[in-house]
Amino acid sequence: MRISYNWLKDYINLNLAPEKLEDVLTMSGLTTESILHKSGNDCILEIEVTANRPDWLSYIGVARELSAITGNKLKVPVVPKIKPSKEKAGIKISIEEKNLCPRYTARIIKNVKIADSPDMLKKKLDAMNLRPVNNVVDITNFCLFETGEPMHAFDLDKIQGGEIIVRKARKGEKIITIDGVERTLADSMLVIADKVKAIAIAGVMGGINTEVTAATKNILLEAASFDQISVRRTARSLGISTDSSYRFERKVDINNIEHSSDRAATLIKDLARGEICNFIDIGRGAPSTKAITLRLAKLEATLGLEIPSVAVKRILNSLGLTIKRSSKKAITAQPPPFRYDLNNEIDIIEEIARIYGYNKIPNTIPNIVEQAKKIPLEVVIEKQTRTILTGLGADEIITYSLLGKNALSGLGIADNTVAEIKNPLSNEQEIMRPNLVPGMLSSMLWNINRKSKDLKLFEIGRIYLKGSEAKFSEKKHLAIGITGEKANWAEGARQCNFFDLKGMAETLLASLGITNTAFKYAANDIYSRSCSASVDIEGENIGTMGEVSRKISNNFDIKETVYFCELSLDAILKYADLEKRFSELPKYPSVHRDMSLLVPKDVLNSDLAAAVKNTAGAILKEIKLIDRYAGKQIPDGKLSLTYRLEYADPSKTLEEKDVTLVHSNILRTLEEKFGARLR
């Protein structure tokens, strides 16, 4: 917001140079970004106003702040109370959307003399980079900057039907605003209308059909309160930003409306010779603010210094708070209606510190007490996961949680499970991601387009789902994706495959203390039907993996084969066991036996391995699948699987008969259950 140094002096006795004023404002929270020296011994201060302090968006608000800081007297212009006229208003006010317009006032002023504004008024508007129009319009702009209340003057004689209606626009309704642009309105936008048409966009800009011109004789002066969100959405949808919308978006003081209207009406009477007539006020003021009790001991403990209660009360009074009760231990004060941001004791403490001066708070080093801090298991698991995967050569990525709906094309996700954004900023931010596939594939495409095709990527992030009864949930997932070539000194270069990805997942889970993991075939729309698996722990599905289907890869314009795995970190957390246990080195040698089996193609390796373990019992230390073959020598519908079994007994050296007996039992079980036979 621009502040004219000379104009500011109308409301407070300033004995500070502009540069010193800049320091004072910045130290109190009103950051001054720049100072522009203008001709005529004036300076323009560009200050940054935080969203929670709309009361600073006026000269009186800034002067009030300076009065509290410097102790100089605030000079608010005296505005005589205008007595209501006994004449009939001749116009009716109707509010159809009371939740979007809690208060609307209209003041009738007749027989105005439209002319140029006096030089004094023109200079003030020029300091705000505003072009003077005429005396009536300039007065409404002047009062906007002085009081912070946006107002608008309508040509009363151009209002058709003798009625002002505050309503939502009709779908496709059009209005030509005072900047000469025709705008098409949505049915969610609030407008000020007469019986025939919309004559203003509420809180944003007036219409050209009722603007005040040199021919205007009678005016209707509007001062109102409009819903912040409604004004913000309307202004953004139409691509308009005005001084009025800027203030309505941050909430104007609803109790200041009548005072501001009186101020503008008085100036119109003095400068345009208008006759002040009726005043129509529909709506309500703001509810009384809640009194807040400040404990002086709490103030001292928080700031680290003792501020006399007399100084505390002076600061509170200077900020507009009313002291309700006071004692040696506490002060109870009621914030003024325009201080929406004061709700708790700590808010009052912050105000006192700000005005008293942050520079007066002593620098102290707090007592440091060493405490054992237990890191949550979730954080430990995530850290361990990152360490393991980066050790396997993968790079971590972080992608956006917001997606466009088109990113879910082909993923087989039902619309009723997707969490949609009600007011997306763009068509690329319409939904919350239901899985990590789009982010992973988008990152791969970005790298592939930059000639980096051999990729191992992983991401730890949250997904968002919509359940029944519009209940939403978020879960933490891990995604791993690989594509391109894998090279090492022993094998040379070759294309990545499903088993490379499976190996990474197995290594990760084993490192987290999870050994009872099963990978089973399971059809999934994300993956190719010939290469798709579920990942289970103790029978619970914790994720999926496979070769990304060609349809989905094409949707992302990826020509390479991509293997993808997504696991639930929340589920992994339940089964992870990071406790280290001592395992004694074996005293006795182990015995290895290989067996090559012919089995039907539909038999799963996991089922075979489970049957072997159950039959062998404790003597079986490990089983590995070391070869899988299907060729000319193998009958149709069959596979050759070669396993290496390691037998060991921690209490003795195994004899041949012990191993032979168990091995024979295993073969017999596999033949009975799966029709397997030795090759």
C-alpha positions as CSV (number, residue, x, y, z in Angstrom):
1,M,0.0,0.0,0.0
2,R,1.2,3.5,-0.9
3,I,1.3,6.1,1.9
4,S,1.9,9.8,1.3
5,Y,4.0,11.3,4.0
6,N,2.3,14.7,3.7
7,W,-1.2,13.1,3.7
8,L,-0.4,11.0,6.7
9,K,0.4,14.2,8.7
10,D,-3.3,15.1,8.5
11,Y,-4.0,12.4,11.0
12,I,-1.0,12.6,13.4
13,N,1.6,15.1,14.4
14,L,4.7,13.6,12.8
15,N,8.1,14.8,14.0
16,L,10.0,11.9,12.2
17,A,11.9,12.2,9.0
18,P,10.6,9.8,6.3
19,E,13.7,7.5,6.7
20,K,13.2,7.3,10.5
21,L,9.5,6.7,9.9
22,E,10.5,3.8,7.7
23,D,12.5,2.2,10.5
24,V,9.7,2.8,13.1
25,L,7.0,1.2,10.8
26,T,9.2,-1.8,9.9
27,M,10.1,-2.5,13.5
28,S,6.4,-2.6,14.4
29,G,5.5,-5.1,11.7
30,L,4.6,-2.7,8.9
31,T,7.5,-3.4,6.6
32,T,8.4,-0.5,4.4
33,E,9.7,-1.8,1.1
34,S,10.7,1.5,-0.5
35,I,10.6,5.3,-0.3
36,L,10.0,7.5,-3.3
37,H,10.8,11.2,-3.0
38,K,8.4,13.3,-5.1
39,S,8.3,17.0,-6.0
40,G,6.5,19.2,-3.5
41,N,8.5,17.9,-0.5
42,D,6.4,14.7,-0.3
43,C,7.5,11.1,0.0
44,I,5.7,8.0,-0.9
45,L,6.3,5.0,1.4
46,E,5.4,1.6,-0.1
47,I,4.4,-0.6,2.9
48,E,3.6,-4.3,3.0
49,V,0.4,-5.0,4.8
50,T,-0.1,-8.6,6.1
51,A,-3.4,-10.3,5.3
52,N,-4.5,-10.4,9.0
53,R,-4.3,-6.6,9.4
54,P,-6.8,-5.0,7.1
55,D,-7.1,-2.1,9.5
56,W,-3.7,-0.9,8.2
57,L,-5.2,-0.4,4.7
58,S,-6.2,3.1,5.5
59,Y,-4.4,6.3,6.6
60,I,-6.3,6.4,9.9
61,G,-5.2,2.8,10.5
62,V,-1.5,3.6,9.9
63,A,-1.8,6.8,11.9
64,R,-3.4,4.9,14.8
65,E,-0.4,2.5,14.7
66,L,2.1,5.4,14.8
67,S,0.2,7.0,17.6
68,A,0.6,3.9,19.7
69,I,4.3,3.6,18.9
70,T,5.3,7.3,19.3
71,G,2.7,8.5,21.8
72,N,1.7,11.4,19.5
73,K,-2.0,12.3,19.4
74,L,-4.2,10.7,16.8
75,K,-6.2,13.3,14.8
76,V,-9.3,11.5,13.4
77,P,-11.5,13.9,11.4
78,V,-14.7,14.9,13.3
79,V,-17.7,13.8,11.3
80,P,-21.0,15.2,12.4
81,K,-23.8,12.7,12.8
82,I,-26.2,13.1,10.0
83,K,-29.8,13.0,11.1
84,P,-32.0,10.7,9.1
85,S,-34.5,12.4,6.7
86,K,-38.2,12.0,7.3
87,E,-38.9,12.0,3.5
88,K,-39.6,8.7,1.8
89,A,-36.5,7.3,0.2
90,G,-38.1,6.6,-3.1
91,I,-36.0,3.5,-3.6
92,K,-36.2,0.0,-2.1
93,I,-33.2,-2.1,-1.1
94,S,-33.5,-6.0,-1.2
95,I,-30.8,-8.4,-0.2
96,E,-31.3,-11.9,-1.6
97,E,-27.9,-13.2,-0.5
98,K,-27.6,-12.2,3.1
99,N,-24.7,-14.6,3.8
100,L,-22.7,-12.8,1.0
101,C,-23.8,-9.3,2.0
102,P,-24.3,-9.0,5.8
103,R,-24.8,-5.3,5.7
104,Y,-25.8,-2.8,2.9
105,T,-26.3,0.9,3.3
106,A,-27.6,3.4,0.7
107,R,-27.6,7.2,1.2
108,I,-29.6,9.4,-1.2
109,I,-27.9,12.8,-2.0
110,K,-29.8,15.1,-4.4
111,N,-29.0,18.1,-6.5
112,V,-25.2,17.5,-6.6
113,K,-23.1,19.8,-8.8
114,I,-20.6,17.6,-10.6
115,A,-17.3,19.4,-11.3
116,D,-13.6,18.9,-11.1
117,S,-12.2,18.3,-7.6
118,P,-10.2,20.9,-5.8
119,D,-6.4,20.8,-6.1
120,M,-6.1,19.5,-2.6
121,L,-8.1,16.4,-3.4
122,K,-6.4,15.9,-6.7
123,K,-3.0,15.9,-5.1
124,K,-3.9,13.3,-2.6
125,L,-5.3,11.0,-5.3
126,D,-2.3,11.6,-7.5
127,A,-0.1,10.5,-4.6
128,M,-2.0,7.2,-4.6
129,N,-1.5,6.8,-8.4
130,L,-5.2,7.4,-9.0
131,R,-6.6,9.5,-11.8
132,P,-9.1,12.2,-10.7
133,V,-12.5,11.8,-12.3
134,N,-14.9,14.3,-10.7
135,N,-15.7,15.6,-7.3
136,V,-18.1,12.9,-6.2
137,V,-16.1,9.9,-7.5
138,D,-12.9,11.4,-6.1
139,I,-14.5,11.8,-2.7
140,T,-15.4,8.1,-2.6
141,N,-11.8,7.2,-3.5
142,F,-10.5,9.7,-0.9
143,C,-12.6,8.1,1.8
144,L,-11.5,4.6,0.8
145,F,-7.9,5.5,1.5
146,E,-8.7,7.6,4.6
147,T,-11.1,5.1,6.4
148,G,-10.5,1.8,4.6
149,E,-14.2,1.5,3.6
150,P,-14.8,1.1,-0.2
151,M,-17.8,3.0,-1.4
152,H,-19.5,3.5,-4.7
153,A,-21.7,6.3,-6.1
154,F,-24.5,5.4,-8.5
155,D,-26.4,7.9,-10.7
156,L,-29.8,7.6,-8.9
157,D,-31.8,8.5,-11.9
158,K,-30.3,5.7,-14.0
159,I,-31.4,3.0,-11.5
160,Q,-34.5,1.4,-13.1
161,G,-37.5,0.2,-11.2
162,G,-36.8,2.2,-8.0
163,E,-35.1,-0.8,-6.4
164,I,-31.6,-2.0,-5.6
165,I,-31.3,-5.8,-5.4
166,V,-28.2,-7.6,-4.1
167,R,-28.3,-11.0,-5.8
168,K,-26.3,-13.5,-7.7
169,A,-25.7,-13.0,-11.3
170,R,-27.7,-14.9,-13.8
171,K,-25.7,-17.4,-15.8
172,G,-24.3,-15.7,-18.9
173,E,-25.4,-12.2,-17.7
174,K,-23.3,-9.4,-19.0
175,I,-22.2,-6.0,-17.7
176,I,-20.0,-3.3,-19.1
177,T,-17.8,-2.1,-16.2
178,I,-16.6,1.5,-15.7
179,D,-13.3,0.6,-17.5
180,G,-15.3,0.1,-20.7
181,V,-14.9,-3.7,-20.8
182,E,-17.9,-6.0,-21.3
183,R,-17.7,-8.9,-18.9
184,T,-19.7,-12.2,-18.8
185,L,-20.7,-13.2,-15.3
186,A,-21.0,-16.6,-13.7
187,D,-24.0,-17.5,-11.6
188,S,-21.8,-17.7,-8.5
189,M,-20.9,-14.0,-8.6
190,L,-22.6,-11.4,-6.5
191,V,-23.9,-8.3,-8.2
192,I,-25.8,-5.1,-7.4
193,A,-28.8,-4.9,-9.7
194,D,-31.8,-2.8,-10.4
195,K,-35.1,-4.2,-11.6
196,V,-33.7,-4.8,-15.1
197,K,-30.0,-5.5,-15.1
198,A,-26.8,-5.7,-13.1
199,I,-25.3,-2.3,-12.4
200,A,-22.2,-3.3,-10.4
201,I,-20.1,-6.3,-9.5
202,A,-20.3,-6.4,-5.7
203,G,-17.1,-5.3,-4.1
204,V,-15.2,-5.2,-7.3
205,M,-16.3,-2.6,-9.9
206,G,-19.3,-0.6,-10.9
207,G,-21.1,-0.6,-14.2
208,I,-20.8,2.1,-16.8
209,N,-24.6,2.3,-17.2
210,T,-25.0,4.0,-13.7
211,E,-21.7,5.8,-13.4
212,V,-21.6,9.4,-12.2
213,T,-21.1,11.8,-15.1
214,A,-21.3,15.5,-15.6
215,A,-25.0,15.2,-16.2
216,T,-25.7,13.5,-12.9
217,K,-28.0,15.3,-10.5
218,N,-28.9,12.8,-7.8
219,I,-26.7,10.0,-6.4
220,L,-27.1,6.9,-4.4
221,L,-24.0,6.4,-2.2
222,E,-23.3,2.7,-1.4
223,A,-21.3,1.5,1.6
224,A,-21.6,-2.2,2.3
225,S,-19.9,-5.3,3.5
226,F,-19.4,-8.3,1.2
227,D,-18.1,-11.8,1.8
228,Q,-14.3,-12.0,1.5
229,I,-14.2,-15.3,-0.4
230,S,-17.0,-14.3,-2.8
231,V,-15.2,-11.1,-3.8
232,R,-11.8,-12.9,-4.1
233,R,-13.2,-15.6,-6.4
234,T,-15.1,-13.1,-8.5
235,A,-12.1,-10.8,-8.9
236,R,-9.8,-13.6,-9.9
237,S,-12.3,-15.2,-12.3
238,L,-12.8,-11.9,-14.1
239,G,-9.1,-10.9,-13.9
240,I,-9.8,-7.7,-12.0
241,S,-8.0,-6.3,-9.0
242,T,-9.2,-3.0,-7.6
243,D,-8.5,-1.0,-4.5
244,S,-12.0,-2.0,-3.4
245,S,-11.7,-5.7,-4.0
246,Y,-8.3,-5.7,-2.3
247,R,-9.9,-4.5,0.9
248,F,-13.0,-6.6,0.7
249,E,-10.9,-9.7,0.2
250,R,-9.1,-9.0,3.5
251,K,-12.4,-8.0,5.3
252,V,-13.6,-4.5,6.0
253,D,-14.8,-3.3,9.3
254,I,-18.6,-3.7,9.2
255,N,-19.0,-1.3,12.1
256,N,-17.1,1.4,10.2
257,I,-19.7,1.5,7.3
258,E,-22.0,4.2,8.7
259,H,-19.2,6.5,9.8
260,S,-17.5,6.3,6.4
261,S,-20.8,7.0,4.7
262,D,-21.3,10.0,6.9
263,R,-17.8,11.2,6.1
264,A,-18.3,10.9,2.3
265,A,-21.7,12.5,2.4
266,T,-20.4,15.5,4.4
267,L,-17.6,16.0,1.9
268,I,-20.1,15.7,-1.0
269,K,-22.3,18.3,0.7
270,D,-19.3,20.7,1.1
271,L,-17.6,20.1,-2.3
272,A,-20.6,19.2,-4.6
273,R,-23.3,21.2,-2.8
274,G,-25.4,18.0,-2.4
275,E,-28.5,17.8,-0.3
276,I,-28.2,14.8,2.1
277,C,-31.6,13.0,2.2
278,N,-32.4,9.5,3.2
279,F,-30.2,6.8,4.7
280,I,-31.2,3.1,4.3
281,D,-29.3,0.6,6.5
282,I,-30.0,-3.1,6.0
283,G,-28.2,-5.8,7.9
284,R,-26.2,-6.0,11.1
285,G,-23.0,-4.9,12.7
286,A,-20.2,-7.2,13.8
287,P,-20.8,-9.1,17.1
288,S,-19.1,-7.8,20.1
289,T,-15.5,-9.0,20.4
290,K,-14.5,-11.3,23.3
291,A,-12.7,-9.7,26.2
292,I,-9.2,-11.2,26.7
293,T,-7.5,-11.6,30.1
294,L,-3.7,-10.9,30.1
295,R,-1.7,-12.3,33.0
296,L,1.2,-10.0,33.8
297,A,3.3,-13.0,35.0
298,K,2.7,-14.7,31.6
299,L,3.7,-11.5,29.8
300,E,7.0,-11.3,31.8
301,A,7.7,-15.0,31.3
302,T,7.1,-14.9,27.5
303,L,9.1,-11.7,26.8
304,G,11.8,-12.1,29.4
305,L,11.3,-8.6,30.9
306,E,9.0,-6.8,33.2
307,I,6.8,-4.1,31.6
308,P,5.0,-1.8,34.1
309,S,1.2,-2.3,34.1
310,V,0.8,1.4,33.5
311,A,2.7,1.0,30.2
312,V,0.8,-2.1,29.3
313,K,-2.6,-0.3,29.7
314,R,-1.3,2.7,27.7
315,I,-0.3,0.5,24.8
316,L,-3.6,-1.4,24.9
317,N,-5.6,1.9,25.0
318,S,-3.6,3.4,22.1
319,L,-4.4,0.3,20.0
320,G,-8.1,0.8,20.5
321,L,-8.6,-1.8,23.2
322,T,-11.0,-1.1,26.1
323,I,-9.8,-1.9,29.6
324,K,-12.6,-3.8,31.4
325,R,-10.8,-4.9,34.6
326,S,-7.3,-4.3,36.0
327,S,-5.5,-5.7,39.0
328,K,-1.9,-6.3,40.1
329,K,-1.9,-9.7,38.5
330,A,-4.0,-9.3,35.3
331,I,-5.6,-6.9,32.9
332,T,-8.8,-7.8,31.0
333,A,-9.3,-5.8,27.7
334,Q,-11.8,-5.9,24.9
335,P,-10.4,-5.6,21.3
336,P,-12.1,-3.1,19.0
337,P,-14.3,-4.5,16.2
338,F,-11.7,-3.9,13.5
339,R,-9.1,-6.1,15.2
340,Y,-10.3,-9.5,14.0
341,D,-6.8,-10.9,14.7
342,L,-6.9,-10.6,18.5
343,N,-8.4,-13.7,19.9
344,N,-6.1,-15.1,22.6
345,E,-3.7,-13.9,25.4
346,I,-0.7,-14.6,23.3
347,D,-2.1,-12.2,20.6
348,I,-2.2,-9.4,23.2
349,I,1.4,-10.3,24.3
350,E,2.6,-10.0,20.7
351,E,0.9,-6.6,20.4
352,I,2.6,-5.3,23.5
353,A,6.0,-6.6,22.5
354,R,5.5,-5.0,19.0
355,I,4.6,-1.6,20.3
356,Y,7.0,-1.6,23.3
357,G,9.8,-2.5,20.9
358,Y,11.4,-5.8,20.0
359,N,14.8,-4.1,20.4
360,K,14.1,-3.6,24.1
361,I,13.7,-7.3,24.7
362,P,17.1,-8.6,26.1
363,N,19.1,-11.3,24.4
364,T,19.1,-14.3,26.6
365,I,20.3,-17.9,26.2
366,P,17.6,-20.3,27.4
367,N,18.5,-23.1,29.9
368,I,19.5,-26.2,27.9
369,V,18.4,-29.4,29.5
370,E,19.6,-32.5,27.8
371,Q,16.8,-35.0,27.2
372,A,16.6,-38.3,25.6
373,K,14.6,-37.9,22.4
374,K,13.1,-41.0,20.9
375,I,12.7,-40.8,17.1
376,P,9.3,-42.1,16.0
377,L,9.5,-45.5,14.3
378,E,7.9,-44.1,11.1
379,V,10.8,-41.6,10.7
380,V,13.4,-44.4,11.3
381,I,11.7,-46.6,8.7
382,E,11.7,-43.8,6.1
383,K,15.3,-43.0,6.8
384,Q,16.3,-46.6,6.5
385,T,14.3,-47.0,3.3
386,R,16.1,-44.0,1.8
387,T,19.5,-45.4,2.8
388,I,18.8,-48.8,1.4
389,L,17.4,-47.6,-1.9
390,T,20.1,-45.1,-2.5
391,G,22.6,-47.9,-1.8
392,L,20.9,-49.9,-4.5
393,G,21.6,-47.0,-7.0
394,A,18.2,-45.3,-6.9
395,D,17.6,-41.6,-6.8
396,E,14.8,-40.0,-4.8
397,I,12.2,-37.8,-6.4
398,I,9.5,-35.5,-5.0
399,T,6.4,-34.9,-7.1
400,Y,3.3,-32.8,-6.7
401,S,0.3,-34.1,-4.7
402,L,-2.1,-32.3,-7.0
403,L,-2.9,-33.7,-10.5
404,G,-5.1,-33.1,-13.4
405,K,-7.9,-35.6,-14.0
406,N,-6.4,-36.6,-17.4
407,A,-3.4,-38.0,-15.5
408,L,-5.5,-40.9,-14.3
409,S,-6.4,-42.1,-17.8
410,G,-6.1,-45.8,-18.0
411,L,-5.2,-46.4,-14.3
412,G,-8.5,-48.1,-13.6
413,I,-9.3,-45.8,-10.6
414,A,-13.0,-45.3,-9.9
415,D,-14.1,-41.6,-9.9
416,N,-15.9,-42.1,-6.5
417,T,-12.6,-42.9,-4.8
418,V,-10.8,-39.7,-6.0
419,A,-10.5,-36.7,-3.8
420,E,-11.4,-33.7,-6.0
421,I,-10.5,-30.0,-5.3
422,K,-13.6,-27.8,-5.2
423,N,-11.9,-24.7,-6.5
424,P,-8.8,-25.8,-8.5
425,L,-6.4,-23.1,-9.6
426,S,-5.8,-24.8,-12.9
427,N,-6.8,-28.0,-14.8
428,E,-3.5,-29.5,-13.6
429,Q,-4.5,-29.2,-10.0
430,E,-8.0,-30.7,-10.0
431,I,-7.5,-33.8,-7.8
432,M,-5.3,-35.2,-5.0
433,R,-3.2,-38.1,-6.2
434,P,-4.7,-41.5,-5.5
435,N,-1.4,-43.3,-6.2
436,L,2.2,-42.4,-7.1
437,V,2.1,-43.7,-10.7
438,P,1.6,-40.3,-12.5
439,G,4.4,-38.6,-10.6
440,M,6.8,-41.4,-11.2
441,L,6.1,-41.6,-15.0
442,S,6.2,-37.8,-15.3
443,S,9.6,-37.7,-13.7
444,M,10.8,-40.5,-16.0
445,L,9.6,-38.7,-19.1
446,W,11.3,-35.5,-17.9
447,N,14.6,-37.4,-17.6
448,I,14.2,-39.4,-20.8
449,N,13.6,-36.2,-22.8
450,R,17.0,-35.0,-21.5
451,K,18.9,-38.1,-22.7
452,S,19.0,-39.8,-19.3
453,K,17.3,-43.2,-20.1
454,D,18.9,-45.6,-17.5
455,L,16.8,-44.7,-14.5
456,K,16.2,-46.0,-11.0
457,L,13.9,-43.7,-9.1
458,F,12.0,-43.9,-5.8
459,E,9.5,-41.6,-4.0
460,I,8.1,-41.6,-0.5
461,G,4.8,-39.6,-0.5
462,R,1.2,-39.5,0.6
463,I,-1.7,-40.6,-1.4
464,Y,-5.3,-39.4,-0.9
465,L,-8.5,-41.4,-1.2
466,K,-12.2,-40.7,-0.8
467,G,-14.2,-43.3,1.0
468,S,-17.9,-43.7,1.8
469,E,-19.9,-40.8,3.1
470,A,-17.4,-38.3,1.6
471,K,-14.8,-39.3,4.2
472,F,-11.2,-38.8,3.1
473,S,-8.0,-40.6,4.1
474,E,-4.4,-40.2,3.4
475,K,-1.7,-42.9,3.4
476,K,2.0,-42.9,3.0
477,H,3.3,-45.0,0.1
478,L,6.7,-45.9,-1.4
479,A,7.1,-46.0,-5.2
480,I,10.1,-47.5,-7.1
481,G,10.5,-47.3,-10.8
482,I,13.2,-48.6,-13.1
483,T,13.8,-48.4,-16.9
484,G,16.7,-48.6,-19.4
485,E,19.9,-50.7,-19.1
486,K,21.6,-52.2,-16.1
487,A,25.4,-52.7,-16.4
488,N,28.0,-54.4,-14.2
489,W,31.5,-55.7,-14.8
490,A,30.5,-59.3,-14.7
491,E,27.5,-59.4,-17.0
492,G,28.0,-56.3,-19.1
493,A,25.0,-54.2,-20.2
494,R,21.5,-55.6,-20.4
495,Q,17.9,-54.3,-20.2
496,C,16.4,-54.0,-16.8
497,N,13.7,-56.6,-16.1
498,F,11.0,-57.4,-13.6
499,F,13.4,-59.4,-11.4
500,D,15.7,-56.4,-10.9
501,L,12.8,-54.6,-9.4
502,K,11.7,-57.6,-7.4
503,G,15.2,-57.9,-6.1
504,M,15.2,-54.3,-4.9
505,A,11.9,-54.8,-3.1
506,E,13.1,-58.0,-1.5
507,T,16.4,-56.4,-0.4
508,L,14.5,-53.5,1.1
509,L,12.0,-55.6,3.0
510,A,14.6,-58.0,4.3
511,S,16.7,-55.0,5.5
512,L,13.7,-53.8,7.5
513,G,13.4,-57.2,9.2
514,I,10.6,-58.5,7.1
515,T,11.3,-62.1,5.8
516,N,7.9,-63.6,5.3
517,T,7.2,-61.8,2.0
518,A,5.3,-63.4,-0.9
519,F,5.1,-62.2,-4.5
520,K,2.0,-63.6,-6.3
521,Y,0.6,-63.1,-9.7
522,A,-2.4,-60.6,-9.6
523,A,-4.0,-58.8,-12.5
524,N,-3.9,-55.1,-12.3
525,D,-4.9,-52.4,-14.8
526,I,-1.7,-50.6,-14.3
527,Y,0.5,-53.4,-15.4
528,S,0.9,-55.7,-18.4
529,R,-1.1,-58.9,-17.9
530,S,1.9,-61.1,-18.4
531,C,4.0,-59.2,-15.8
532,S,1.9,-58.2,-12.7
533,A,2.2,-59.2,-9.1
534,S,1.0,-58.4,-5.6
535,V,3.3,-58.1,-2.7
536,D,2.0,-59.8,0.5
537,I,3.2,-60.0,4.1
538,E,1.7,-62.7,6.2
539,G,-1.3,-62.8,3.8
540,E,-1.9,-59.0,3.9
541,N,-1.5,-57.2,0.5
542,I,0.9,-54.3,1.0
543,G,1.4,-53.3,-2.6
544,T,1.8,-54.2,-6.3
545,M,4.5,-54.4,-8.9
546,G,5.0,-55.2,-12.5
547,E,5.7,-53.9,-16.0
548,V,3.7,-50.7,-16.7
549,S,1.2,-51.4,-19.4
550,R,1.9,-50.1,-22.9
551,K,-1.4,-48.1,-22.9
552,I,-0.4,-46.1,-19.8
553,S,3.2,-45.6,-21.0
554,N,1.8,-44.2,-24.2
555,N,-0.4,-41.9,-22.3
556,F,2.7,-40.4,-20.8
557,D,4.6,-40.5,-24.2
558,I,7.1,-43.0,-22.8
559,K,8.4,-45.5,-25.4
560,E,10.7,-47.4,-23.1
561,T,9.6,-50.4,-20.9
562,V,9.1,-49.3,-17.3
563,Y,8.9,-51.5,-14.2
564,F,7.0,-50.0,-11.3
565,C,6.4,-51.0,-7.7
566,E,4.2,-49.3,-5.1
567,L,4.1,-50.4,-1.5
568,S,2.2,-49.1,1.6
569,L,4.7,-47.7,4.1
570,D,1.9,-47.7,6.7
571,A,1.6,-51.5,6.3
572,I,5.3,-52.1,6.3
573,L,5.5,-50.2,9.5
574,K,3.4,-52.8,11.2
575,Y,5.7,-55.7,10.2
576,A,9.1,-54.0,10.3
577,D,11.5,-55.3,12.9
578,L,14.8,-53.3,13.2
579,E,16.0,-55.0,16.4
580,K,19.3,-56.7,15.9
581,R,19.7,-60.2,17.2
582,F,22.8,-62.3,17.6
583,S,23.0,-65.5,15.6
584,E,25.7,-67.9,16.4
585,L,28.0,-69.0,13.6
586,P,27.3,-72.7,12.6
587,K,29.6,-75.2,14.2
588,Y,28.7,-78.0,11.8
589,P,28.8,-78.0,7.9
590,S,25.8,-77.7,5.8
591,V,24.8,-80.0,2.9
592,H,23.6,-78.7,-0.5
593,R,21.3,-80.7,-2.8
594,D,20.0,-79.5,-6.2
595,M,16.8,-80.8,-7.7
596,S,15.4,-80.1,-11.2
597,L,11.6,-80.5,-11.4
598,L,9.1,-80.7,-14.3
599,V,5.9,-78.9,-13.1
600,P,2.8,-77.5,-14.7
601,K,3.1,-74.0,-16.0
602,D,0.3,-72.7,-13.6
603,V,2.2,-73.8,-10.5
604,L,3.6,-70.9,-8.5
605,N,7.2,-70.8,-7.2
606,S,5.9,-69.5,-3.9
607,D,3.6,-72.4,-3.4
608,L,6.4,-74.9,-4.3
609,A,8.8,-73.2,-1.9
610,A,6.2,-73.2,0.9
611,A,5.5,-76.9,0.5
612,V,9.2,-77.7,0.6
613,K,9.7,-75.7,3.8
614,N,6.7,-77.3,5.5
615,T,7.9,-80.8,4.6
616,A,11.5,-80.4,5.5
617,G,11.0,-78.7,8.8
618,A,13.9,-77.2,10.8
619,I,16.6,-79.1,9.0
620,L,16.1,-77.0,5.8
621,K,18.1,-73.8,6.2
622,E,17.5,-72.2,2.8
623,I,15.8,-72.9,-0.6
624,K,16.7,-70.9,-3.8
625,L,15.3,-71.0,-7.3
626,I,18.4,-71.0,-9.5
627,D,17.0,-71.8,-12.9
628,R,13.8,-71.6,-14.8
629,Y,13.6,-73.2,-18.3
630,A,11.1,-73.8,-21.0
631,G,12.4,-75.1,-24.3
632,K,12.3,-77.8,-26.8
633,Q,13.2,-80.6,-24.4
634,I,10.4,-79.6,-22.1
635,P,6.9,-81.0,-22.8
636,D,4.1,-78.5,-23.6
637,G,2.4,-77.0,-20.6
638,K,5.4,-77.8,-18.4
639,L,8.3,-75.8,-16.9
640,S,11.7,-76.9,-15.6
641,L,12.5,-75.4,-12.2
642,T,15.9,-76.0,-10.5
643,Y,16.1,-75.5,-6.8
644,R,19.2,-75.5,-4.5
645,L,18.4,-76.7,-1.0
646,E,20.7,-76.2,2.0
647,Y,20.3,-78.6,4.9
648,A,21.9,-78.0,8.3
649,D,21.6,-79.1,11.9
650,P,23.0,-76.7,14.6
651,S,23.5,-79.7,17.0
652,K,25.4,-82.2,14.9
653,T,26.9,-83.1,11.5
654,L,24.2,-84.3,9.2
655,E,24.6,-87.9,7.8
656,E,23.7,-88.9,4.3
657,K,20.7,-90.9,5.5
658,D,19.2,-87.9,7.3
659,V,19.4,-85.7,4.2
660,T,18.2,-88.5,1.9
661,L,15.1,-89.1,4.0
662,V,14.1,-85.5,4.1
663,H,14.9,-85.0,0.4
664,S,12.7,-88.0,-0.6
665,N,9.8,-86.7,1.5
666,I,10.0,-83.4,-0.3
667,L,9.9,-85.0,-3.7
668,R,7.0,-87.2,-2.7
669,T,5.0,-84.2,-1.4
670,L,5.7,-82.1,-4.5
671,E,4.5,-85.0,-6.7
672,E,1.3,-85.5,-4.7
673,K,0.4,-81.8,-4.4
674,F,1.6,-80.4,-7.7
675,G,2.2,-83.3,-10.1
676,A,5.9,-82.4,-10.1
677,R,8.6,-85.0,-11.0
678,L,12.3,-85.1,-11.2
679,R,13.6,-84.1,-14.6
